[in-house]
Amino acid sequence: MRIFDSVMTKIIDNMPILGTFLLILITLIVICYKFLKHIIFELKKAVDDFAKAVQNFKDRDK
């Protein structure tokens, strides 16, 4: 993490606009990743529930 901080500090000192843009971009990627992980987890749970419901329906017909 210390290496990342020093690299970002050098970029921001030399090129303020690019450095700020990179910082915002990285922050957005991290936030989006957390949301996507949560959404994917919820979707997976919904698919599993649907699969169980289909299986129960098939078992009931037998």
mmCIF file as Biopython writes it, N, C-alpha, C and O atoms, coordinates in Angstrom:
data_model
#
loop_
_atom_site.group_PDB
_atom_site.id
_atom_site.type_symbol
_atom_site.label_atom_id
_atom_site.label_alt_id
_atom_site.label_comp_id
_atom_site.label_asym_id
_atom_site.label_entity_id
_atom_site.label_seq_id
_atom_site.pdbx_PDB_ins_code
_atom_site.Cartn_x
_atom_site.Cartn_y
_atom_site.Cartn_z
_atom_site.occupancy
_atom_site.B_iso_or_equiv
_atom_site.auth_seq_id
_atom_site.auth_asym_id
_atom_site.pdbx_PDB_model_num
ATOM 1   N N  . MET A ? 1  ? 0.833   -1.198  0.000   1.0 0.0 1  A 1 
ATOM 2   C CA . MET A ? 1  ? 0.000   0.000   0.000   1.0 0.0 1  A 1 
ATOM 3   C C  . MET A ? 1  ? 0.873   1.254   0.000   1.0 0.0 1  A 1 
ATOM 4   O O  . MET A ? 1  ? 0.503   2.269   -0.591  1.0 0.0 1  A 1 
ATOM 5   N N  . ARG A ? 2  ? 2.021   1.186   0.657   1.0 0.0 2  A 1 
ATOM 6   C CA . ARG A ? 2  ? 2.913   2.338   0.723   1.0 0.0 2  A 1 
ATOM 7   C C  . ARG A ? 2  ? 3.470   2.673   -0.660  1.0 0.0 2  A 1 
ATOM 8   O O  . ARG A ? 2  ? 3.623   3.842   -1.015  1.0 0.0 2  A 1 
ATOM 9   N N  . ILE A ? 3  ? 3.771   1.624   -1.438  1.0 0.0 3  A 1 
ATOM 10  C CA . ILE A ? 3  ? 4.275   1.826   -2.807  1.0 0.0 3  A 1 
ATOM 11  C C  . ILE A ? 3  ? 3.204   2.520   -3.632  1.0 0.0 3  A 1 
ATOM 12  O O  . ILE A ? 3  ? 3.495   3.466   -4.364  1.0 0.0 3  A 1 
ATOM 13  N N  . PHE A ? 4  ? 1.970   2.056   -3.517  1.0 0.0 4  A 1 
ATOM 14  C CA . PHE A ? 4  ? 0.849   2.654   -4.248  1.0 0.0 4  A 1 
ATOM 15  C C  . PHE A ? 4  ? 0.700   4.131   -3.891  1.0 0.0 4  A 1 
ATOM 16  O O  . PHE A ? 4  ? 0.500   4.970   -4.769  1.0 0.0 4  A 1 
ATOM 17  N N  . ASP A ? 5  ? 0.800   4.449   -2.585  1.0 0.0 5  A 1 
ATOM 18  C CA . ASP A ? 5  ? 0.684   5.846   -2.143  1.0 0.0 5  A 1 
ATOM 19  C C  . ASP A ? 5  ? 1.777   6.709   -2.738  1.0 0.0 5  A 1 
ATOM 20  O O  . ASP A ? 5  ? 1.505   7.814   -3.206  1.0 0.0 5  A 1 
ATOM 21  N N  . SER A ? 6  ? 3.025   6.219   -2.730  1.0 0.0 6  A 1 
ATOM 22  C CA . SER A ? 6  ? 4.128   7.023   -3.261  1.0 0.0 6  A 1 
ATOM 23  C C  . SER A ? 6  ? 3.994   7.222   -4.770  1.0 0.0 6  A 1 
ATOM 24  O O  . SER A ? 6  ? 4.289   8.301   -5.282  1.0 0.0 6  A 1 
ATOM 25  N N  . VAL A ? 7  ? 3.549   6.182   -5.484  1.0 0.0 7  A 1 
ATOM 26  C CA . VAL A ? 7  ? 3.356   6.308   -6.930  1.0 0.0 7  A 1 
ATOM 27  C C  . VAL A ? 7  ? 2.257   7.324   -7.220  1.0 0.0 7  A 1 
ATOM 28  O O  . VAL A ? 7  ? 2.424   8.187   -8.082  1.0 0.0 7  A 1 
ATOM 29  N N  . MET A ? 8  ? 1.138   7.230   -6.510  1.0 0.0 8  A 1 
ATOM 30  C CA . MET A ? 8  ? 0.039   8.170   -6.733  1.0 0.0 8  A 1 
ATOM 31  C C  . MET A ? 8  ? 0.460   9.597   -6.389  1.0 0.0 8  A 1 
ATOM 32  O O  . MET A ? 8  ? 0.057   10.539  -7.071  1.0 0.0 8  A 1 
ATOM 33  N N  . THR A ? 9  ? 1.266   9.769   -5.335  1.0 0.0 9  A 1 
ATOM 34  C CA . THR A ? 9  ? 1.739   11.098  -4.956  1.0 0.0 9  A 1 
ATOM 35  C C  . THR A ? 9  ? 2.606   11.689  -6.066  1.0 0.0 9  A 1 
ATOM 36  O O  . THR A ? 9  ? 2.473   12.867  -6.400  1.0 0.0 9  A 1 
ATOM 37  N N  . LYS A ? 10 ? 3.501   10.866  -6.644  1.0 0.0 10 A 1 
ATOM 38  C CA . LYS A ? 10 ? 4.354   11.347  -7.736  1.0 0.0 10 A 1 
ATOM 39  C C  . LYS A ? 10 ? 3.516   11.741  -8.945  1.0 0.0 10 A 1 
ATOM 40  O O  . LYS A ? 10 ? 3.766   12.773  -9.567  1.0 0.0 10 A 1 
ATOM 41  N N  . ILE A ? 11 ? 2.517   10.918  -9.279  1.0 0.0 11 A 1 
ATOM 42  C CA . ILE A ? 11 ? 1.663   11.219  -10.436 1.0 0.0 11 A 1 
ATOM 43  C C  . ILE A ? 11 ? 0.883   12.507  -10.190 1.0 0.0 11 A 1 
ATOM 44  O O  . ILE A ? 11 ? 0.786   13.352  -11.080 1.0 0.0 11 A 1 
ATOM 45  N N  . ILE A ? 12 ? 0.325   12.663  -8.986  1.0 0.0 12 A 1 
ATOM 46  C CA . ILE A ? 12 ? -0.473  13.854  -8.679  1.0 0.0 12 A 1 
ATOM 47  C C  . ILE A ? 12 ? 0.412   15.106  -8.664  1.0 0.0 12 A 1 
ATOM 48  O O  . ILE A ? 12 ? -0.024  16.169  -9.106  1.0 0.0 12 A 1 
ATOM 49  N N  . ASP A ? 13 ? 1.657   14.993  -8.158  1.0 0.0 13 A 1 
ATOM 50  C CA . ASP A ? 13 ? 2.569   16.146  -8.144  1.0 0.0 13 A 1 
ATOM 51  C C  . ASP A ? 13 ? 2.942   16.563  -9.560  1.0 0.0 13 A 1 
ATOM 52  O O  . ASP A ? 13 ? 2.968   17.754  -9.870  1.0 0.0 13 A 1 
ATOM 53  N N  . ASN A ? 14 ? 3.231   15.589  -10.423 1.0 0.0 14 A 1 
ATOM 54  C CA . ASN A ? 14 ? 3.687   15.905  -11.781 1.0 0.0 14 A 1 
ATOM 55  C C  . ASN A ? 14 ? 2.543   16.272  -12.716 1.0 0.0 14 A 1 
ATOM 56  O O  . ASN A ? 14 ? 2.641   17.224  -13.491 1.0 0.0 14 A 1 
ATOM 57  N N  . MET A ? 15 ? 1.456   15.507  -12.636 1.0 0.0 15 A 1 
ATOM 58  C CA . MET A ? 15 ? 0.324   15.749  -13.534 1.0 0.0 15 A 1 
ATOM 59  C C  . MET A ? 15 ? -0.964  15.751  -12.713 1.0 0.0 15 A 1 
ATOM 60  O O  . MET A ? 15 ? -1.606  14.709  -12.578 1.0 0.0 15 A 1 
ATOM 61  N N  . PRO A ? 16 ? -1.350  16.894  -12.164 1.0 0.0 16 A 1 
ATOM 62  C CA . PRO A ? 16 ? -2.499  16.939  -11.241 1.0 0.0 16 A 1 
ATOM 63  C C  . PRO A ? 16 ? -3.801  16.428  -11.855 1.0 0.0 16 A 1 
ATOM 64  O O  . PRO A ? 16 ? -4.548  15.704  -11.197 1.0 0.0 16 A 1 
ATOM 65  N N  . ILE A ? 17 ? -4.083  16.794  -13.110 1.0 0.0 17 A 1 
ATOM 66  C CA . ILE A ? 17 ? -5.356  16.398  -13.724 1.0 0.0 17 A 1 
ATOM 67  C C  . ILE A ? 17 ? -5.388  14.886  -13.932 1.0 0.0 17 A 1 
ATOM 68  O O  . ILE A ? 17 ? -6.368  14.228  -13.583 1.0 0.0 17 A 1 
ATOM 69  N N  . LEU A ? 18 ? -4.315  14.338  -14.501 1.0 0.0 18 A 1 
ATOM 70  C CA . LEU A ? 18 ? -4.246  12.893  -14.744 1.0 0.0 18 A 1 
ATOM 71  C C  . LEU A ? 18 ? -4.289  12.120  -13.426 1.0 0.0 18 A 1 
ATOM 72  O O  . LEU A ? 18 ? -4.976  11.104  -13.319 1.0 0.0 18 A 1 
ATOM 73  N N  . GLY A ? 19 ? -3.561  12.597  -12.437 1.0 0.0 19 A 1 
ATOM 74  C CA . GLY A ? 19 ? -3.524  11.931  -11.136 1.0 0.0 19 A 1 
ATOM 75  C C  . GLY A ? 19 ? -4.889  11.894  -10.472 1.0 0.0 19 A 1 
ATOM 76  O O  . GLY A ? 19 ? -5.308  10.873  -9.928  1.0 0.0 19 A 1 
ATOM 77  N N  . THR A ? 20 ? -5.575  13.031  -10.527 1.0 0.0 20 A 1 
ATOM 78  C CA . THR A ? 20 ? -6.927  13.097  -9.946  1.0 0.0 20 A 1 
ATOM 79  C C  . THR A ? 20 ? -7.863  12.167  -10.692 1.0 0.0 20 A 1 
ATOM 80  O O  . THR A ? 20 ? -8.661  11.457  -10.081 1.0 0.0 20 A 1 
ATOM 81  N N  . PHE A ? 21 ? -7.763  12.172  -12.033 1.0 0.0 21 A 1 
ATOM 82  C CA . PHE A ? 21 ? -8.596  11.302  -12.851 1.0 0.0 21 A 1 
ATOM 83  C C  . PHE A ? 21 ? -8.354  9.835   -12.494 1.0 0.0 21 A 1 
ATOM 84  O O  . PHE A ? 21 ? -9.301  9.066   -12.335 1.0 0.0 21 A 1 
ATOM 85  N N  . LEU A ? 22 ? -7.073  9.450   -12.367 1.0 0.0 22 A 1 
ATOM 86  C CA . LEU A ? 22 ? -6.740  8.063   -12.008 1.0 0.0 22 A 1 
ATOM 87  C C  . LEU A ? 22 ? -7.299  7.700   -10.637 1.0 0.0 22 A 1 
ATOM 88  O O  . LEU A ? 22 ? -7.835  6.609   -10.445 1.0 0.0 22 A 1 
ATOM 89  N N  . LEU A ? 23 ? -7.170  8.619   -9.690  1.0 0.0 23 A 1 
ATOM 90  C CA . LEU A ? 23 ? -7.665  8.370   -8.330  1.0 0.0 23 A 1 
ATOM 91  C C  . LEU A ? 23 ? -9.177  8.158   -8.343  1.0 0.0 23 A 1 
ATOM 92  O O  . LEU A ? 23 ? -9.683  7.238   -7.700  1.0 0.0 23 A 1 
ATOM 93  N N  . ILE A ? 24 ? -9.906  9.019   -9.082  1.0 0.0 24 A 1 
ATOM 94  C CA . ILE A ? 24 ? -11.366 8.885   -9.174  1.0 0.0 24 A 1 
ATOM 95  C C  . ILE A ? 24 ? -11.719 7.571   -9.860  1.0 0.0 24 A 1 
ATOM 96  O O  . ILE A ? 24 ? -12.631 6.868   -9.426  1.0 0.0 24 A 1 
ATOM 97  N N  . LEU A ? 25 ? -10.996 7.235   -10.932 1.0 0.0 25 A 1 
ATOM 98  C CA . LEU A ? 25 ? -11.254 6.007   -11.679 1.0 0.0 25 A 1 
ATOM 99  C C  . LEU A ? 25 ? -11.066 4.777   -10.790 1.0 0.0 25 A 1 
ATOM 100 O O  . LEU A ? 25 ? -11.909 3.880   -10.784 1.0 0.0 25 A 1 
ATOM 101 N N  . ILE A ? 26 ? -9.972  4.734   -10.046 1.0 0.0 26 A 1 
ATOM 102 C CA . ILE A ? 26 ? -9.695  3.594   -9.163  1.0 0.0 26 A 1 
ATOM 103 C C  . ILE A ? 26 ? -10.776 3.488   -8.088  1.0 0.0 26 A 1 
ATOM 104 O O  . ILE A ? 26 ? -11.238 2.390   -7.775  1.0 0.0 26 A 1 
ATOM 105 N N  . THR A ? 27 ? -11.178 4.628   -7.522  1.0 0.0 27 A 1 
ATOM 106 C CA . THR A ? 27 ? -12.225 4.629   -6.497  1.0 0.0 27 A 1 
ATOM 107 C C  . THR A ? 27 ? -13.532 4.089   -7.058  1.0 0.0 27 A 1 
ATOM 108 O O  . THR A ? 27 ? -14.198 3.275   -6.419  1.0 0.0 27 A 1 
ATOM 109 N N  . LEU A ? 28 ? -13.902 4.547   -8.264  1.0 0.0 28 A 1 
ATOM 110 C CA . LEU A ? 28 ? -15.135 4.073   -8.897  1.0 0.0 28 A 1 
ATOM 111 C C  . LEU A ? 28 ? -15.082 2.579   -9.161  1.0 0.0 28 A 1 
ATOM 112 O O  . LEU A ? 28 ? -16.068 1.873   -8.951  1.0 0.0 28 A 1 
ATOM 113 N N  . ILE A ? 29 ? -13.919 2.088   -9.627  1.0 0.0 29 A 1 
ATOM 114 C CA . ILE A ? 29 ? -13.776 0.655   -9.902  1.0 0.0 29 A 1 
ATOM 115 C C  . ILE A ? 29 ? -13.976 -0.147  -8.622  1.0 0.0 29 A 1 
ATOM 116 O O  . ILE A ? 29 ? -14.656 -1.173  -8.632  1.0 0.0 29 A 1 
ATOM 117 N N  . VAL A ? 30 ? -13.388 0.313   -7.524  1.0 0.0 30 A 1 
ATOM 118 C CA . VAL A ? 30 ? -13.517 -0.395  -6.245  1.0 0.0 30 A 1 
ATOM 119 C C  . VAL A ? 30 ? -14.981 -0.414  -5.788  1.0 0.0 30 A 1 
ATOM 120 O O  . VAL A ? 30 ? -15.488 -1.450  -5.356  1.0 0.0 30 A 1 
ATOM 121 N N  . ILE A ? 31 ? -15.658 0.741   -5.885  1.0 0.0 31 A 1 
ATOM 122 C CA . ILE A ? 31 ? -17.065 0.816   -5.463  1.0 0.0 31 A 1 
ATOM 123 C C  . ILE A ? 31 ? -17.928 -0.086  -6.339  1.0 0.0 31 A 1 
ATOM 124 O O  . ILE A ? 31 ? -18.756 -0.847  -5.837  1.0 0.0 31 A 1 
ATOM 125 N N  . CYS A ? 32 ? -17.726 0.006   -7.663  1.0 0.0 32 A 1 
ATOM 126 C CA . CYS A ? 32 ? -18.499 -0.820  -8.591  1.0 0.0 32 A 1 
ATOM 127 C C  . CYS A ? 32 ? -18.257 -2.303  -8.326  1.0 0.0 32 A 1 
ATOM 128 O O  . CYS A ? 32 ? -19.190 -3.103  -8.389  1.0 0.0 32 A 1 
ATOM 129 N N  . TYR A ? 33 ? -17.001 -2.680  -8.027  1.0 0.0 33 A 1 
ATOM 130 C CA . TYR A ? 33 ? -16.672 -4.081  -7.768  1.0 0.0 33 A 1 
ATOM 131 C C  . TYR A ? 33 ? -17.448 -4.595  -6.557  1.0 0.0 33 A 1 
ATOM 132 O O  . TYR A ? 33 ? -17.960 -5.715  -6.568  1.0 0.0 33 A 1 
ATOM 133 N N  . LYS A ? 34 ? -17.531 -3.766  -5.510  1.0 0.0 34 A 1 
ATOM 134 C CA . LYS A ? 34 ? -18.258 -4.195  -4.313  1.0 0.0 34 A 1 
ATOM 135 C C  . LYS A ? 34 ? -19.736 -4.379  -4.615  1.0 0.0 34 A 1 
ATOM 136 O O  . LYS A ? 34 ? -20.349 -5.353  -4.179  1.0 0.0 34 A 1 
ATOM 137 N N  . PHE A ? 35 ? -20.318 -3.423  -5.376  1.0 0.0 35 A 1 
ATOM 138 C CA . PHE A ? 35 ? -21.732 -3.546  -5.739  1.0 0.0 35 A 1 
ATOM 139 C C  . PHE A ? 35 ? -21.960 -4.752  -6.627  1.0 0.0 35 A 1 
ATOM 140 O O  . PHE A ? 35 ? -22.917 -5.501  -6.430  1.0 0.0 35 A 1 
ATOM 141 N N  . LEU A ? 36 ? -21.072 -4.947  -7.619  1.0 0.0 36 A 1 
ATOM 142 C CA . LEU A ? 36 ? -21.222 -6.074  -8.546  1.0 0.0 36 A 1 
ATOM 143 C C  . LEU A ? 36 ? -21.131 -7.395  -7.807  1.0 0.0 36 A 1 
ATOM 144 O O  . LEU A ? 36 ? -21.892 -8.321  -8.088  1.0 0.0 36 A 1 
ATOM 145 N N  . LYS A ? 37 ? -20.200 -7.488  -6.858  1.0 0.0 37 A 1 
ATOM 146 C CA . LYS A ? 37 ? -20.050 -8.712  -6.079  1.0 0.0 37 A 1 
ATOM 147 C C  . LYS A ? 37 ? -21.343 -9.016  -5.335  1.0 0.0 37 A 1 
ATOM 148 O O  . LYS A ? 37 ? -21.783 -10.165 -5.289  1.0 0.0 37 A 1 
ATOM 149 N N  . HIS A ? 38 ? -21.951 -7.984  -4.754  1.0 0.0 38 A 1 
ATOM 150 C CA . HIS A ? 38 ? -23.202 -8.160  -4.015  1.0 0.0 38 A 1 
ATOM 151 C C  . HIS A ? 38 ? -24.326 -8.575  -4.964  1.0 0.0 38 A 1 
ATOM 152 O O  . HIS A ? 38 ? -25.104 -9.477  -4.654  1.0 0.0 38 A 1 
ATOM 153 N N  . ILE A ? 39 ? -24.410 -7.909  -6.127  1.0 0.0 39 A 1 
ATOM 154 C CA . ILE A ? 39 ? -25.462 -8.224  -7.097  1.0 0.0 39 A 1 
ATOM 155 C C  . ILE A ? 39 ? -25.303 -9.653  -7.610  1.0 0.0 39 A 1 
ATOM 156 O O  . ILE A ? 39 ? -26.286 -10.387 -7.718  1.0 0.0 39 A 1 
ATOM 157 N N  . ILE A ? 40 ? -24.066 -10.051 -7.926  1.0 0.0 40 A 1 
ATOM 158 C CA . ILE A ? 40 ? -23.818 -11.407 -8.424  1.0 0.0 40 A 1 
ATOM 159 C C  . ILE A ? 40 ? -24.205 -12.432 -7.358  1.0 0.0 40 A 1 
ATOM 160 O O  . ILE A ? 40 ? -24.796 -13.465 -7.674  1.0 0.0 40 A 1 
ATOM 161 N N  . PHE A ? 41 ? -23.875 -12.149 -6.099  1.0 0.0 41 A 1 
ATOM 162 C CA . PHE A ? 41 ? -24.233 -13.055 -5.005  1.0 0.0 41 A 1 
ATOM 163 C C  . PHE A ? 41 ? -25.750 -13.211 -4.910  1.0 0.0 41 A 1 
ATOM 164 O O  . PHE A ? 41 ? -26.254 -14.322 -4.750  1.0 0.0 41 A 1 
ATOM 165 N N  . GLU A ? 42 ? -26.485 -12.080 -5.009  1.0 0.0 42 A 1 
ATOM 166 C CA . GLU A ? 42 ? -27.950 -12.124 -4.939  1.0 0.0 42 A 1 
ATOM 167 C C  . GLU A ? 42 ? -28.523 -12.903 -6.120  1.0 0.0 42 A 1 
ATOM 168 O O  . GLU A ? 42 ? -29.442 -13.703 -5.948  1.0 0.0 42 A 1 
ATOM 169 N N  . LEU A ? 43 ? -27.982 -12.673 -7.323  1.0 0.0 43 A 1 
ATOM 170 C CA . LEU A ? 43 ? -28.457 -13.384 -8.512  1.0 0.0 43 A 1 
ATOM 171 C C  . LEU A ? 43 ? -28.228 -14.883 -8.368  1.0 0.0 43 A 1 
ATOM 172 O O  . LEU A ? 43 ? -29.089 -15.693 -8.712  1.0 0.0 43 A 1 
ATOM 173 N N  . LYS A ? 44 ? -27.050 -15.240 -7.851  1.0 0.0 44 A 1 
ATOM 174 C CA . LYS A ? 44 ? -26.722 -16.655 -7.671  1.0 0.0 44 A 1 
ATOM 175 C C  . LYS A ? 44 ? -27.712 -17.302 -6.696  1.0 0.0 44 A 1 
ATOM 176 O O  . LYS A ? 44 ? -28.163 -18.428 -6.905  1.0 0.0 44 A 1 
ATOM 177 N N  . LYS A ? 45 ? -28.038 -16.569 -5.630  1.0 0.0 45 A 1 
ATOM 178 C CA . LYS A ? 45 ? -28.991 -17.074 -4.644  1.0 0.0 45 A 1 
ATOM 179 C C  . LYS A ? 45 ? -30.367 -17.262 -5.285  1.0 0.0 45 A 1 
ATOM 180 O O  . LYS A ? 45 ? -31.045 -18.260 -5.039  1.0 0.0 45 A 1 
ATOM 181 N N  . ALA A ? 46 ? -30.772 -16.291 -6.109  1.0 0.0 46 A 1 
ATOM 182 C CA . ALA A ? 46 ? -32.078 -16.379 -6.773  1.0 0.0 46 A 1 
ATOM 183 C C  . ALA A ? 46 ? -32.119 -17.566 -7.733  1.0 0.0 46 A 1 
ATOM 184 O O  . ALA A ? 46 ? -33.122 -18.276 -7.803  1.0 0.0 46 A 1 
ATOM 185 N N  . VAL A ? 47 ? -31.034 -17.782 -8.470  1.0 0.0 47 A 1 
ATOM 186 C CA . VAL A ? 47 ? -30.973 -18.912 -9.410  1.0 0.0 47 A 1 
ATOM 187 C C  . VAL A ? 47 ? -31.037 -20.231 -8.640  1.0 0.0 47 A 1 
ATOM 188 O O  . VAL A ? 47 ? -31.722 -21.163 -9.059  1.0 0.0 47 A 1 
ATOM 189 N N  . ASP A ? 48 ? -30.328 -20.309 -7.521  1.0 0.0 48 A 1 
ATOM 190 C CA . ASP A ? 48 ? -30.363 -21.528 -6.699  1.0 0.0 48 A 1 
ATOM 191 C C  . ASP A ? 48 ? -31.776 -21.794 -6.174  1.0 0.0 48 A 1 
ATOM 192 O O  . ASP A ? 48 ? -32.243 -22.932 -6.182  1.0 0.0 48 A 1 
ATOM 193 N N  . ASP A ? 49 ? -32.452 -20.733 -5.718  1.0 0.0 49 A 1 
ATOM 194 C CA . ASP A ? 49 ? -33.827 -20.891 -5.229  1.0 0.0 49 A 1 
ATOM 195 C C  . ASP A ? 49 ? -34.750 -21.364 -6.348  1.0 0.0 49 A 1 
ATOM 196 O O  . ASP A ? 49 ? -35.612 -22.216 -6.136  1.0 0.0 49 A 1 
ATOM 197 N N  . PHE A ? 50 ? -34.556 -20.800 -7.543  1.0 0.0 50 A 1 
ATOM 198 C CA . PHE A ? 50 ? -35.380 -21.187 -8.686  1.0 0.0 50 A 1 
ATOM 199 C C  . PHE A ? 50 ? -35.133 -22.655 -9.047  1.0 0.0 50 A 1 
ATOM 200 O O  . PHE A ? 50 ? -36.070 -23.395 -9.344  1.0 0.0 50 A 1 
ATOM 201 N N  . ALA A ? 51 ? -33.859 -23.065 -9.017  1.0 0.0 51 A 1 
ATOM 202 C CA . ALA A ? 51 ? -33.517 -24.458 -9.326  1.0 0.0 51 A 1 
ATOM 203 C C  . ALA A ? 51 ? -34.161 -25.405 -8.307  1.0 0.0 51 A 1 
ATOM 204 O O  . ALA A ? 51 ? -34.645 -26.476 -8.674  1.0 0.0 51 A 1 
ATOM 205 N N  . LYS A ? 52 ? -34.165 -25.012 -7.034  1.0 0.0 52 A 1 
ATOM 206 C CA . LYS A ? 52 ? -34.799 -25.834 -6.002  1.0 0.0 52 A 1 
ATOM 207 C C  . LYS A ? 52 ? -36.300 -25.936 -6.247  1.0 0.0 52 A 1 
ATOM 208 O O  . LYS A ? 52 ? -36.894 -27.003 -6.097  1.0 0.0 52 A 1 
ATOM 209 N N  . ALA A ? 53 ? -36.903 -24.812 -6.625  1.0 0.0 53 A 1 
ATOM 210 C CA . ALA A ? 53 ? -38.347 -24.818 -6.888  1.0 0.0 53 A 1 
ATOM 211 C C  . ALA A ? 53 ? -38.680 -25.737 -8.057  1.0 0.0 53 A 1 
ATOM 212 O O  . ALA A ? 53 ? -39.652 -26.489 -8.000  1.0 0.0 53 A 1 
ATOM 213 N N  . VAL A ? 54 ? -37.880 -25.679 -9.113  1.0 0.0 54 A 1 
ATOM 214 C CA . VAL A ? 54 ? -38.098 -26.548 -10.279 1.0 0.0 54 A 1 
ATOM 215 C C  . VAL A ? 54 ? -37.942 -28.008 -9.877  1.0 0.0 54 A 1 
ATOM 216 O O  . VAL A ? 54 ? -38.731 -28.859 -10.288 1.0 0.0 54 A 1 
ATOM 217 N N  . GLN A ? 55 ? -36.917 -28.297 -9.068  1.0 0.0 55 A 1 
ATOM 218 C CA . GLN A ? 55 ? -36.674 -29.668 -8.626  1.0 0.0 55 A 1 
ATOM 219 C C  . GLN A ? 55 ? -37.851 -30.168 -7.781  1.0 0.0 55 A 1 
ATOM 220 O O  . GLN A ? 55 ? -38.294 -31.305 -7.942  1.0 0.0 55 A 1 
ATOM 221 N N  . ASN A ? 56 ? -38.351 -29.324 -6.888  1.0 0.0 56 A 1 
ATOM 222 C CA . ASN A ? 56 ? -39.497 -29.701 -6.060  1.0 0.0 56 A 1 
ATOM 223 C C  . ASN A ? 56 ? -40.718 -29.967 -6.910  1.0 0.0 56 A 1 
ATOM 224 O O  . ASN A ? 56 ? -41.472 -30.903 -6.645  1.0 0.0 56 A 1 
ATOM 225 N N  . PHE A ? 57 ? -40.922 -29.144 -7.940  1.0 0.0 57 A 1 
ATOM 226 C CA . PHE A ? 57 ? -42.048 -29.327 -8.838  1.0 0.0 57 A 1 
ATOM 227 C C  . PHE A ? 57 ? -41.950 -30.652 -9.579  1.0 0.0 57 A 1 
ATOM 228 O O  . PHE A ? 57 ? -42.947 -31.356 -9.739  1.0 0.0 57 A 1 
ATOM 229 N N  . LYS A ? 58 ? -40.728 -30.997 -10.037 1.0 0.0 58 A 1 
ATOM 230 C CA . LYS A ? 58 ? -40.514 -32.263 -10.745 1.0 0.0 58 A 1 
ATOM 231 C C  . LYS A ? 58 ? -40.754 -33.441 -9.800  1.0 0.0 58 A 1 
ATOM 232 O O  . LYS A ? 58 ? -41.381 -34.431 -10.176 1.0 0.0 58 A 1 
ATOM 233 N N  . ASP A ? 59 ? -40.246 -33.323 -8.568  1.0 0.0 59 A 1 
ATOM 234 C CA . ASP A ? 59 ? -40.414 -34.413 -7.597  1.0 0.0 59 A 1 
ATOM 235 C C  . ASP A ? 59 ? -41.893 -34.619 -7.248  1.0 0.0 59 A 1 
ATOM 236 O O  . ASP A ? 59 ? -42.308 -35.746 -6.978  1.0 0.0 59 A 1 
ATOM 237 N N  . ARG A ? 60 ? -42.682 -33.554 -7.252  1.0 0.0 60 A 1 
ATOM 238 C CA . ARG A ? 60 ? -44.091 -33.651 -6.893  1.0 0.0 60 A 1 
ATOM 239 C C  . ARG A ? 60 ? -44.880 -34.411 -7.972  1.0 0.0 60 A 1 
ATOM 240 O O  . ARG A ? 60 ? -45.870 -35.080 -7.673  1.0 0.0 60 A 1 
ATOM 241 N N  . ASP A ? 61 ? -44.429 -34.299 -9.226  1.0 0.0 61 A 1 
ATOM 242 C CA . ASP A ? 61 ? -45.131 -34.990 -10.335 1.0 0.0 61 A 1 
ATOM 243 C C  . ASP A ? 61 ? -44.947 -36.496 -10.287 1.0 0.0 61 A 1 
ATOM 244 O O  . ASP A ? 61 ? -45.777 -37.235 -10.816 1.0 0.0 61 A 1 
ATOM 245 N N  . LYS A ? 62 ? -43.887 -36.959 -9.671  1.0 0.0 62 A 1 
ATOM 246 C CA . LYS A ? 62 ? -43.594 -38.413 -9.669  1.0 0.0 62 A 1 
ATOM 247 C C  . LYS A ? 62 ? -44.562 -39.190 -8.795  1.0 0.0 62 A 1 
ATOM 248 O O  . LYS A ? 62 ? -44.452 -40.411 -8.688  1.0 0.0 62 A 1 
#
